[in-house]
Amino acid sequence: MDDTEIARVQRYLREKFENQEIILKDRPQSDGSVEVYLSDEFIGVLYKDDEDGDVSYDFNMSILEFDLPE
């Protein structure tokens, strides 16, 4: 993903979730995904899927049981 595409997806997520603290950071080891942060906390990875000429983005967020409230 290039900088323009990252900025567009970041803007979409910020508007969709009404949260300006969502930050997408490039992953140098992979050109098809970015890291997703909420402020300074890593929360997941966003993957670009461009098979068959259709582009989509998949957000993967793992939630550990011990992070859940009682």
Steps between C-alpha positions, in 0.01 A plus 500: 500500500633843415478809722194638318307176538596470868379856561167431325431185701606671824263790430218253431559314828522824700172623354323162529594451866497872585848471649792714386746287700495216245841489334617278215873431480684347208653155547832504313511120487165484317364725226146362524425581864529769766497498880200658671542698821258667736711789622825320589349152557535240224155349434532305177601468138315619190556297182438610144332245274507583130424167338283490190524877454282576803678676786393446860661539841480247783561606859627227734488567873584233756348539846664309781272366773705656780443843340122466538321660796378271778 
